[in-house]
């Protein structure tokens, strides 16, 4: 991709630079900054209220605040635009109630703006910050906070000067995840007509037919990603403030009734705006507009999505298992490198990854066809770049880090002594893996497979750019209907995408006692800890 971008024709790129590219870059930077700031406010505040206060319905809110992560941002964008736009029910009701005749009679927030896009994306992504910060707060050594209280700090001062700085590494990880997801977003910003580098890549390739210039734009976007990752890693380098045996038994701050009301309203607003209301609107649409014919039309695209997700999840989990066991059992000094390299793809946006796949597999396909013609064989066609192979390859690259992190967490729970004890009894490596490691890793394998399966089902930009002709998945079908202002016709598919997104959240947060004892998964190795590992 870099090579193709460097060798791109300068005419179109110079034209873009002199006209729209500076605004695309500024929009990308502003969107990333606004989303990160909003998610930090939403996530840190809600995590602090859940962990440190006696907020009402704490256990219910603790779970509900995670659910927005299952809702694709472009779905929320369409639903809120339909709800709050000038022709939507909210503004119609206001005009009818106050007898307003035109937009000049009142002011209403325009959701189809850069700020509107930032708010929508933040409502969906703040659970990253909430989960990691909540875990950090729960694992902090409370003796440090008590020491601060003995030195005269109030509860609020102890939180600001001790608890918050201790959670800084987790907050940095969450902020970097949010930034990468924001820079990778395509459907939301395109629907809101907010031009960013992701939309510029898409328009340059499909609008102008300039794949090389699109690669050049993708390279610029990758520089932003690289800068974000390096900055985050340097920000938390050698930050290890926790003691080896922390005392996690904390004193809960008792809120007054007014504070209880304010805190509960804030948390309920995040859960309601990020998940409950959009999901309820989807259900209403499905009841009002769906029929048996739409259900039958949904089956082929659903099967395509399942097929792509099955291949991706199975291959990603197998690769992660092989690399994890190699890293665990090998004595090679470079045994960590394969697993680390395979996880790089998680930081690459789907649009950029699609460009890289086309830049790689396109020339290979043309070379194979040239050789076939030269040797007078039948030309195979675009067997790599024009088939689902490119999609599966791209998704494996994209989500390998999720499988790696989950398998590594499972391997960390297996005592090192179990690697050597079977050998002393005469068992070979194959028998040890089959009878000891793999049975103990079954829960981790299942979780890794499930997480990758759901992410592959939801992926849009890479599939949209790499799909063969007449090949649709649930995500691309719903996106096309949203682009045509016809989400009502795809409400069932959208609900299915959301429900699949809920599966890993429900599975990894139920944590029944029997499940924890039998699998060796502790609380710190739940979904949020796997994300922190990434």
Secondary structure, 3 states (H helix, E strand, C coil): CHHHHHCCCHHHHHHHHHHCHHHHHHHHHHHHHHHHHHHHHHHHHHHHHHHHECCCCHHHHHHHCCHHHHCCHHHHHHHHHHHHCCCCHHHHHHHHHHCCCCHHHCCCCCCCCHHHHHHHHHHHHHHHHHHHHHHHHHCCCHHHHHHHHHCCCCHHHHHHHHHHHHCHHHHHHHHHHHHHHHHHCCHHHHHCCCCCHHHHHHHHHHCCCCHHHHHHHHHHHHHHHHHHHHHHHHHCCCCCCCCCCCCCCCCCECCCHHHHHHHHHHHHHHHHHHHHHHHHHHHHHHHHHCCHHHHHHHHHHHHHHHHHHHHHHHHHHHHHHHHHHHHHHCCCCCCCHHHHHHCHHHHCCHHHHHHHHHHHHHHHHHHHHHHHHHCCCCCCCCCCCCCHHHHHHHHHHHHHHHHHHHHHHHHHCCCCHHHHHHHHCCCCHHHHHHHHHHHHHHHHHHHHHHHHHHHHHHCCHHHHHHCCCCCCCHHHHHHHHHHCCCHHHHHHHHHHHHHHHHHHHHHHHHCCHHHHHHHCCCHHHCHHHHHHHC
